[in-house]
């Protein structure tokens, strides 16, 4: 699957762009195992480290960097990252296709009265 660009707003008004492929079941299980706790934040940070890349596919965060990320990023930024990482957002094109009316499949036959 192709990586999709994701963007979140930062408190200073700038944006943070990253790319990721959809999260697989195996990746989810690996992140849960690596978090070693029941803390959902640790799990989400493991997903962030594993999945967030730049446009060239290079990892943005070094493995084992959970404590540093936890200490350096504001909670509001981590919350936004978690939302983007763990939800399967649809592209704008997909949403437009769902919103546009679809032609009816029933045929309209003329009847003679």
C-alpha positions in Angstrom: 0.0 0.0 0.0 1.2 3.5 -0.8 2.1 5.9 2.0 -0.4 8.7 2.6 0.6 12.2 3.6 -0.7 13.2 7.1 -0.7 16.7 8.6 -1.3 18.0 12.1 -1.3 21.6 13.3 1.2 22.6 16.0 0.6 25.1 18.8 2.8 27.7 17.1 0.5 27.7 14.1 2.9 25.7 11.8 2.2 22.3 10.5 3.9 18.9 10.9 3.7 16.7 7.8 4.5 13.0 7.7 3.7 10.0 5.6 2.5 6.6 6.7 1.1 3.4 5.3 -2.1 2.0 6.9 -1.5 0.2 10.2 -1.6 -3.6 9.8 -2.7 -6.0 12.5 0.9 -7.3 12.7 2.2 -3.8 13.2 -0.4 -3.1 15.8 0.5 -6.2 17.8 4.2 -5.4 17.5 3.6 -1.9 18.9 1.6 -3.3 21.8 4.4 -5.8 22.6 7.1 -3.1 22.4 5.1 -0.7 24.7 5.5 -3.2 27.6 2.7 -1.4 29.5 -1.0 -1.0 29.3 -0.6 2.7 28.7 -2.2 3.7 25.4 0.1 6.7 25.0 3.2 4.3 25.0 1.4 2.1 22.5 0.6 5.1 20.2 4.2 6.4 20.5 5.5 3.0 19.4 3.2 3.2 16.4 4.5 6.8 15.7 8.1 5.6 15.8 7.4 2.6 13.6 5.1 4.3 11.0 6.0 8.0 10.6 8.3 8.7 7.7 9.3 11.6 5.5 8.2 11.7 1.8 11.1 9.4 0.9 10.2 6.7 3.4 12.9 7.6 5.9 11.8 7.1 9.5 11.3 10.4 11.3 11.9 9.1 14.8 14.7 6.8 16.0 13.6 3.4 17.6 13.5 3.5 21.3 12.8 7.2 21.4 9.6 7.0 23.4 10.8 8.8 26.6 12.3 11.6 24.6 9.2 12.2 22.5 7.0 11.9 25.7 9.1 14.6 27.4 9.6 16.9 24.4 6.2 17.1 22.8 3.2 18.9 24.3 0.3 16.6 25.2 -1.9 18.4 22.6 0.5 17.4 19.8 0.7 13.8 21.0 -3.1 13.6 21.1 -3.4 14.9 17.5 -0.7 12.4 16.4 -2.5 9.6 18.1 -5.8 10.5 16.4 -4.2 10.6 13.0 -2.2 7.4 13.5 -4.9 5.2 14.8 -7.8 6.3 12.6 -8.3 5.2 9.1 -8.9 8.6 7.5 -10.4 8.7 4.1 -8.9 10.9 1.4 -10.8 13.9 0.2 -11.5 12.2 -3.1 -13.1 9.2 -1.3 -15.3 11.5 0.7 -16.4 13.4 -2.4 -17.3 10.1 -4.1 -19.4 9.1 -1.2 -21.2 12.5 -1.1 -22.0 12.7 -4.8 -25.2 11.1 -5.9 -24.9 7.8 -7.6 -27.1 6.9 -10.6 -29.9 4.6 -9.9 -29.5 1.0 -11.0 -33.2 0.5 -11.7 -34.2 0.9 -15.2 -36.9 3.3 -16.2 -39.1 1.6 -18.8 -41.8 3.4 -20.6 -45.2 1.9 -20.3 -48.1 2.3 -22.7 -51.3 3.3 -21.0 
